[in-house]
Amino acid sequence: MTSSSHYISTRGTAPRLGFNDTLLAGLASDGGLYMPEQWPSVTHGNPDATFAQRAAEIIAPFVGDEIDSHALAAMCRDAYATFRDPHVAPLRELGDNRWLLELFHGPTLAFKDVALQLVGRLFDHVLTARGERITVVGATSGDTGSAAIDGVKHCANVSMVILYPHGRISEVQRRQMTTVQSANVHTVAIDGSFDDCQDLVKAMFNDRAFRDRHRLAAVNSINWARVLAQVVYYFTAIEQLHASESAPVSFSVPTGNFGNVLSGWIARRIGANVGHLIVGSNANDILTRFFETQTMSATGVMATLSPSMDIQVSSNFERLLFEMNKRDGAATSAQMTRFRESKQLAVDAATFGEWIRPVFRGQRCSDVDTLEKIAEVHRRHGVLVDPHTAVGLVATDACAAPDEPVVTLATAHPAKFADAVAQATGVRPSLPAHMADLFERPEHTTQLPNDLVAVQRFVASATTAR
């Protein structure tokens, strides 16, 4: 990728944009998701480099000359100085050929911090240079909201509205959002599922007049910068293992929206020594069923102990589908339209055999299996893991060969899901010191129906009230 990095939509008709415009746009104007026009080649680096240094090196080819390299490096340093562990994303060994990649050492205790601490700084940098401001609208199944809020709460040029499914996230997740006192932050509890929240966000972006009037921007993983920032820890994990030139390292990723595992696929595509990508699903197993049947079929959303994965429409799969379609935007758009109408998306055997079978594995995990895995890990290793991480570990057991090096992504701190962890182990994990008073802080939120007009009215009032 040259100094002029550009991005194109998965649906083929939106304008080609540079990095900064892609960052601010989020969803493309034709309803698609932005992808790099060309893939760069990125090599593994010095295992002694800091996470911030590697982030700047890996992200730079995707940014091109739109952000000065010194400014990008400074934003990376600032973003990752907020993490409690100096490695940012350290590895913990769990026996022969098995590791946890701890992605929960950021301010809100979830892997989303790795991307959103940087994305918030990118927003402020670009908006300050342009003398503009935006309204970030996002949907969260639990962790994105709090991580996004923490990433932008001090941004002078950003107002934020986060939608979350009422009663379907953990109390810690909710309080991390609703107790933030920044005047530019607004949270909304929607009477519905995460998919409903995500549909409302997409509908607001697809309403061109509303989107332009309120300068909407995205913070979900529909935003390319969010996916890009997550690519970094696949490289650094391999480098920590000194495995850049040895046997490929496979990754097990608990996922619902496909963004985190897509970042692993991108890392593999641009040069990381990634082997298989193992996708762990809970009872909302649309991805597992796709790997089994070559057909994606959406059903109703079930509430589970791993609520951040209670999703049936895996938005980021569209980016991989675009690649599978040889970057044919019209074909991708037609497939996504049919999926929206019929809840079915089939991939032919040849395409599946070329793109999916060599790389991806999938496994579903029940709540019973989740609790058993949490208990087992604590009993064998003295380690507490959250339910989402447990799903990833179950998938590792089911899909990986014994001699296959596998890193399972530990996506959230166990204290974010203390009830489930305590149920499984009898031990209630404590919140870190900076959150010790979380349950004493006053909450502020608004409850709304699953109704686009009502939500747009709220977003408009939040934008004009700044």
Secondary structure, DSSP 4 states (H G I P E B T S, - for coil): --SS-EEEETTS-SPPEEHHHHHHH-B-TTS-BEEESS--------TTS-HHHHHHHHHHHHHGGGS-HHHHHHHHHHHHTTSSSTTSS-EEE-STTEEEEE---STTSBTHHHHHHHHHHHHHHHHHHHT--EEEEEE-SSHHHHHHHHHHTT-TTEEEEEEEETT-S-HHHHHHHHT---TTEEEEEESS-HHHHHHHHHHHHH-HHHHHHTTEEE-STTSHHHHHHHHHHHHHHHHHTT-TTSSPEEEEEE-SSSHHHHHHHHHHHHT--EEEEEEEE-S--HHHHHHHHSEEE-------S-GGG--S--TTHHHHHHHHTTT-HHHHHHHHHHHHHHSEEE--HHHHHHHTTTTEEEEE--HHHHHHHHHHHHHHHS----HHHHHHHHHHHHH--TTS-EEEEE-B-GGGGHHHHHHHHS--PPPPGGGTTGGGSPP--EEE-S-HHHHHHHHHHHHHT-
